[in-house]
């Protein structure tokens, strides 16, 4: 351990070396440069490293019993975790065993393997001969997506003792190793690719959304979300987040090709604006398509972390973009322009067509050709007259009954929807309590005349006989009411008799 004065003299040189490594990534271990972080460290806006944090690393990570003096720091040395001892300790003092103990030691095992990969040459090659990389995926760490490999390692290998100062021990009974079992763990991609590139050379890289998320990874994501924005600046590449530039430079900027990646960059907002303008004005897609694109990308970038949620803006102090590129004034203005264009061009709505009278007539003609309505009307007349249905000597098969019922229900549904000018989803919500009859007897008398083909003989009083239908959830009624249409009832209507063929709903 360095004395305090020597430590303080050493810090400037160490800080300078760290900034150079962040800015240039000379060994390629970082996989990207971080000049923004280096600039923050050099500016000394934040004390780095925090001496309080350094002291925590130098002191032993234990609370010594009251009345006992902690040992000298020189007596404490860093070494690989003694997994058998840890397992025995947890079993004796915490009553952990079996799967629960394996779960607790899983992350420790991953740390042991990473230290072995980076620090142990020679025998490690033989020890890791049965290790296989299973899959490649990404996990979010604050605002940064960390690439990970899931590897499979024989449990027996974790119990092999290494040279005196470095060993990789593990209790066979603790982890259930019988010489045939395997342990799986996640290793950062940069560690595995640098230390053992042969393990990942033939592994196909699959997109993160195609790989399953294990329970351990879900727990990690919950922990990462709990950290909030504490490290939101740390992993943001400075080149991808500095202030914007003119539109002409967008097409020549190499970052534009990554504009729609999980972590948005300075080009994301402009790329989205250009794409929406091209789809809306050049391809003339519908408004719902444009809105669907925005919704999908908003969800895509919201998953990148808390730093990329909310209004898209440039943070002057941190010198990078924050928020969701979809939530910007530029995108809002473009969406309004697309809506105005659709209205001005009278573009037909693509998700549903307006019902026409000729369509109603076609459906009625088709139903008459497929279904014997004369039989149905004859049976209705008999039923209303109190006669037996079907008459003695006639048989109504189940197939005929089912076919007639389906066609009558369909025609009644369509004609009612036409008369009320409502949508199918609204009409399906109707219940018996939503319909009120002026007079049941008057309605029956009218129905008999219709069945006898005497609808032209209806009197004026009979023609005004009606019933009420109340539509509580009718689409758009609240908007029209707020717009000032308060002199009409937008939720209910009266249905009178009609002689309009396919449109008859009475």
DAWOLIN-V871535 format. One record per pair of residues at least 24 apart in sequence whose C-alpha atoms are under 8 Angstrom apart, sorted by the first residue. I is the first residue (numbers start at 0). J is the second residue. Records with the same first field share a line. If there is no record, write none. Layout:
# DAWOLIN-V871535
I=J / J
This chain:
# DAWOLIN-V871535
0=72 / 73
14=40
15=41
28=189 / 190 / 193
29=189
30=189
31=236
32=236
33=234 / 235 / 236 / 237
34=236 / 237 / 238
35=235 / 236 / 237 / 318
36=232 / 233 / 234 / 237
78=164 / 165
79=111 / 114 / 165 / 166 / 167
80=107 / 111 / 167 / 168
81=167 / 168 / 169
82=168 / 169 / 170
83=168 / 169 / 170 / 173
86=170 / 173
87=173
96=173
97=173 / 174 / 175
100=173 / 174
101=173 / 174
105=184
106=184
108=184
109=184 / 185 / 186
111=167
112=167
113=186 / 190
115=167
116=190 / 191 / 194 / 195
117=190 / 194
119=165
126=156
127=152 / 156
129=153
130=198
131=198
132=198 / 199 / 202
133=202
134=202 / 203 / 204 / 205 / 210
135=203 / 204 / 205 / 207 / 210
136=204 / 205 / 206 / 207 / 210
137=207
138=216 / 220
139=220 / 223 / 303 / 304
140=220 / 223
141=223 / 224 / 226 / 227 / 228 / 230 / 231 / 304 / 305
142=230 / 231 / 234 / 235 / 262 / 303 / 304 / 305 / 306 / 307
143=231 / 234 / 235 / 262 / 303 / 304
144=262 / 303
145=187
146=187 / 188 / 189
147=185 / 186 / 187 / 188
148=185 / 186 / 187 / 188 / 191
149=183 / 184 / 185 / 186
150=183 / 184 / 185 / 186
151=181 / 182 / 183 / 184
152=181 / 182 / 183
153=178 / 179 / 180 / 181 / 182
154=178 / 179 / 180 / 181 / 182
155=179 / 180
224=304 / 305
227=305
228=305 / 306
231=306
232=317
237=318 / 319
239=264 / 265
240=264 / 265 / 318 / 319 / 320
241=265 / 318 / 319 / 320
242=313 / 318 / 319 / 320
261=299 / 300 / 302 / 303
262=300 / 303
263=300 / 307 / 324
264=320
265=320
267=324
268=324 / 325 / 327 / 330
271=324 / 325 / 330
272=329 / 330 / 333
275=333
276=333 / 337
279=337
280=337
285=341 / 348 / 349
286=337 / 338 / 341
289=334
293=325
296=325
297=323 / 324 / 325 / 326
300=324
354=417
356=502
359=413 / 414 / 501 / 502
360=500 / 501
363=410 / 501
366=406
370=402 / 403 / 406
371=403
372=403
375=403
376=450
377=450
380=447 / 450
410=501
411=504
414=501 / 502 / 503 / 504
415=502 / 503 / 504
417=502
418=494 / 502 / 503 / 504
419=492
421=473
425=470 / 472 / 473 / 474
426=470
429=470
433=467 / 468 / 469 / 470
434=466 / 467 / 468 / 469
435=466 / 467 / 468
436=465 / 466 / 467
437=464 / 465 / 466 / 467
438=464
454=498
462=495 / 496 / 497
463=495 / 496
464=495 / 496
465=493 / 494 / 495 / 496
466=493 / 494 / 495
467=491 / 492 / 493 / 494
468=492 / 493 / 494
